[in-house]
Amino acid sequence: MTIVLLGYMASGKSAVSKLLGTALEIPVLDLDEYIETKEGKTIPEIFETKGEIYFRMKEHLYLKEVLEMQQPIILSLGGGTPCYANNMQLIHEYTKQTFYLQTSILEIINRVKDEKAKRPLIRAISDEDLPEFIGKHLFERNIFYQQATHCVLTDTKTIEAVVEEIRKIVIKQIDEKIN
């Protein structure tokens, strides 16, 4: 079983995937970490030295590589992964267990405001311009995020509550397949 978590930056994909992996006893793979290992550079370094187009091409290649392993895995995507190179279509060829961790603009801002330097997409955006940038960006990406099979709202929820919500959906679907 492949479970894919997607959503905008700071929606909790990495944290949720780790805890969900423990809860379901399934290995976890963070696509950004996988790319960094394969490329021998951090995502910001790849963006800086090779550019976004190079990164998106490699991201698609490594996503396909991971999905083709066809092993039980919880895969945490980068925020932009679903939006390029028909990646959502590719993902749905391998699994229907896709979860959009939907997070509001205000919550995203609260989560990223102190770590902008680590995030290439917003590094150069002023605090004043951040709400408008995130709002527009989220609007553009939403059409891809909404293609996920399930949507889980994350605002006001603990990581544990989000994990439990996903776990219940997955267990219910496993039970339905068995019965």
C-alpha positions as CSV (number, residue, x, y, z in Angstrom):
1,M,0.0,0.0,0.0
2,T,1.3,3.4,-1.0
3,I,-0.1,6.4,0.9
4,V,0.8,9.8,-0.4
5,L,0.6,13.1,1.6
6,L,0.5,16.3,-0.3
7,G,-0.2,20.0,0.4
8,Y,1.3,23.4,0.5
9,M,4.5,24.1,2.4
10,A,4.2,23.9,6.2
11,S,0.9,21.9,6.0
12,G,2.6,19.2,8.1
13,K,3.4,16.6,5.5
14,S,6.7,15.5,7.0
15,A,5.6,15.5,10.6
16,V,2.4,13.7,9.8
17,S,4.1,11.1,7.6
18,K,6.6,10.2,10.3
19,L,3.9,9.7,13.0
20,L,1.6,7.9,10.5
21,G,4.4,5.5,9.5
22,T,4.8,4.6,13.2
23,A,1.0,4.2,13.7
24,L,0.6,2.0,10.6
25,E,4.0,0.3,10.8
26,I,4.8,1.4,7.2
27,P,8.1,2.9,6.1
28,V,8.2,6.6,5.4
29,L,9.9,8.4,2.5
30,D,10.1,12.2,2.2
31,L,10.5,12.9,-1.5
32,D,12.6,16.1,-0.9
33,E,15.0,14.1,1.3
34,Y,15.2,11.4,-1.4
35,I,16.0,14.0,-4.0
36,E,18.6,15.6,-1.8
37,T,20.3,12.2,-1.3
38,K,20.2,11.4,-5.0
39,E,21.5,14.8,-6.0
40,G,24.0,15.3,-3.2
41,K,22.6,18.8,-2.6
42,T,19.9,20.4,-0.5
43,I,16.7,21.6,-2.3
44,P,17.7,25.2,-1.9
45,E,21.2,24.5,-3.4
46,I,19.6,22.7,-6.3
47,F,17.3,25.7,-6.9
48,E,20.2,28.1,-6.6
49,T,22.7,26.2,-8.8
50,K,20.5,24.4,-11.3
51,G,17.2,26.3,-11.3
52,E,13.6,25.3,-10.8
53,I,13.2,23.6,-14.2
54,Y,16.0,21.2,-13.5
55,F,14.6,20.5,-10.0
56,R,11.1,19.8,-11.4
57,M,12.5,17.4,-14.0
58,K,14.5,15.5,-11.3
59,E,11.5,15.6,-8.9
60,H,9.3,13.9,-11.5
61,L,12.0,11.3,-12.3
62,Y,12.5,10.5,-8.6
63,L,8.8,10.4,-7.9
64,K,8.4,7.8,-10.7
65,E,11.3,5.9,-9.4
66,V,9.8,5.7,-5.8
67,L,6.4,4.8,-7.1
68,E,7.7,2.0,-9.3
69,M,9.3,0.4,-6.2
70,Q,5.7,-0.7,-5.4
71,Q,6.5,-1.3,-1.8
72,P,4.3,-0.3,1.2
73,I,5.3,3.3,1.9
74,I,4.0,6.6,3.2
75,L,5.3,9.2,0.7
76,S,5.5,12.8,1.7
77,L,5.7,15.1,-1.3
78,G,7.2,18.6,-1.7
79,G,4.6,21.3,-1.9
80,G,5.0,21.8,-5.6
81,T,5.3,18.1,-6.6
82,P,1.6,17.6,-7.5
83,C,1.6,20.7,-9.7
84,Y,4.1,19.8,-12.3
85,A,4.7,17.2,-15.1
86,N,1.3,15.5,-14.6
87,N,2.6,14.2,-11.3
88,M,-0.9,13.7,-9.8
89,Q,-1.9,11.6,-12.8
90,L,1.3,9.5,-12.3
91,I,0.6,9.1,-8.5
92,H,-3.0,8.0,-9.2
93,E,-1.7,5.3,-11.5
94,Y,0.0,3.7,-8.5
95,T,-2.4,4.5,-5.6
96,K,-5.7,6.1,-4.7
97,Q,-4.6,6.7,-1.1
98,T,-3.7,10.4,-1.6
99,F,-4.3,12.9,1.2
100,Y,-4.3,16.6,0.8
101,L,-3.4,18.3,4.1
102,Q,-5.4,21.5,3.7
103,T,-4.1,24.4,5.7
104,S,-5.3,28.0,5.7
105,I,-3.1,31.0,4.6
106,L,-3.0,32.4,8.1
107,E,-1.8,29.1,9.6
108,I,0.8,28.7,6.9
109,I,2.1,32.1,7.6
110,N,2.3,31.4,11.3
111,R,4.3,28.2,10.6
112,V,6.8,29.7,8.0
113,K,7.4,33.2,9.2
114,D,10.5,32.2,11.3
115,E,12.0,29.8,8.9
116,K,11.8,31.7,5.6
117,A,15.6,31.2,5.0
118,K,15.1,27.4,4.7
119,R,12.3,27.7,2.1
120,P,13.5,28.7,-1.4
121,L,10.1,29.7,-2.6
122,I,9.6,32.4,0.0
123,R,13.1,33.3,1.0
124,A,13.1,36.6,-0.8
125,I,9.5,37.6,0.0
126,S,9.0,40.3,2.6
127,D,6.9,39.6,5.6
128,E,4.5,42.3,4.4
129,D,4.1,40.6,1.0
130,L,3.9,37.0,2.4
131,P,0.1,36.8,2.8
132,E,-0.6,37.9,-0.8
133,F,2.1,35.6,-2.2
134,I,0.9,32.6,-0.3
135,G,-2.7,33.3,-1.1
136,K,-2.0,33.6,-4.9
137,H,0.3,30.6,-4.9
138,L,-2.1,28.4,-2.9
139,F,-4.9,29.5,-5.3
140,E,-2.8,28.4,-8.3
141,R,-1.9,25.1,-6.7
142,N,-5.3,24.2,-5.3
143,I,-6.6,22.7,-8.5
144,F,-3.8,20.1,-8.2
145,Y,-4.2,19.5,-4.5
146,Q,-7.9,19.0,-4.9
147,Q,-7.2,16.0,-7.1
148,A,-6.2,14.1,-3.9
149,T,-8.6,11.3,-3.0
150,H,-9.0,12.6,0.5
151,C,-8.8,16.1,2.1
152,V,-7.9,16.6,5.7
153,L,-8.2,20.0,7.3
154,T,-5.2,20.7,9.5
155,D,-5.9,24.1,11.2
156,T,-6.5,23.8,14.9
157,K,-5.6,20.1,14.9
158,T,-2.6,18.5,16.5
159,I,-0.4,16.3,14.4
160,E,-1.7,13.3,16.3
161,A,-5.3,14.2,15.4
162,V,-4.5,14.5,11.7
163,V,-2.7,11.2,11.8
164,E,-5.6,9.5,13.6
165,E,-8.0,10.9,10.9
166,I,-5.9,9.5,8.1
167,R,-5.4,6.2,9.9
168,K,-9.1,5.7,10.3
169,I,-9.7,6.3,6.6
170,V,-7.0,3.9,5.6
171,I,-8.1,1.2,8.0
172,K,-11.7,1.6,6.9
173,Q,-10.7,1.1,3.3
174,I,-8.6,-1.9,4.1
175,D,-11.6,-3.5,5.9
176,E,-13.9,-2.7,3.0
177,K,-11.5,-4.5,0.6
178,I,-11.3,-7.6,2.9
179,N,-15.1,-7.8,3.3
